[in-house]
Amino acid sequence: MTDLIRLDNIGFKTEQQQILKDISFSIKEGERVIVTGPSGGGKSTLLKLIASIINPIDGQIYFKGEDIAQLDPIAYRKKVSYFFQNATLFDETVRDNLSFPYNIREEAFDEGKAVQMLDRVKMSAEYLNKPIIDLSGGEKQRVALVRNLLYQPDVLLLDEVTSSLDAENKEIIYSIIDEMNTKESVTVLAVTHDEREFKMADRVLTIIEGRLEDSK
């Protein structure tokens, strides 16, 4: 396996504090890597840097050997998909949200694929026209995941995406992520404290007070 993402001496700080310092590691294509550590250590910041939502103060991040600072950010984010802890849905219906990935690519909405993906997260076709305000928290998270996966990314960045979900919704989301990783070789980098996810990981990276302390 080749390096898909590589971080070289990444640093990030605000006016108040140094959040990350001298972070270096690489992720190979198809790997499933967990990032863990105490709250406030910089884990979510790390994911946002890799997602190109914010930019490092020091160092470089490479995707397939290219510095992401030199890549078109929209094209990059289509390949490296960031999934928030509490994903935000917009407009009025599930259809509005699942149409969005097609709209930004100026392509026709593939309703058949949307229904197929909804089925994979245990939601029927009837959900397409369901108002967002009528969805439970777990249903919103599943719709958001489907929205991220309608166009399969190379990398899926997950920021504690199951931490607020009940056991049933956790299992549904675990299942589709497992399938994308094991059967479709989507690379996964996940911030989590969930023991179940640790057992499925190829490696665990630990960040404490902004530094990469340990890996296994």
Secondary structure, 3 states (H helix, E strand, C coil): CCEEEEEEEEEEECCCCEEEEEEEEEEECCCEEEEECCCCCCHHHHHHHHCCCCCCCEEEEEECCEEHHHCCHHHHHHHEEEECCCCCCCCCEHHHHHHHHHHCCCCCCCHHHHHHHHHHCCCCHHHHHCEHHHCCHHHHHHHHHHHHHCCCCCEEEEECCCCCCCHHHHHHHHHHHHHHHHHHCCEEEEECCCHHHHHHCCEEEEEECCEEEEEC
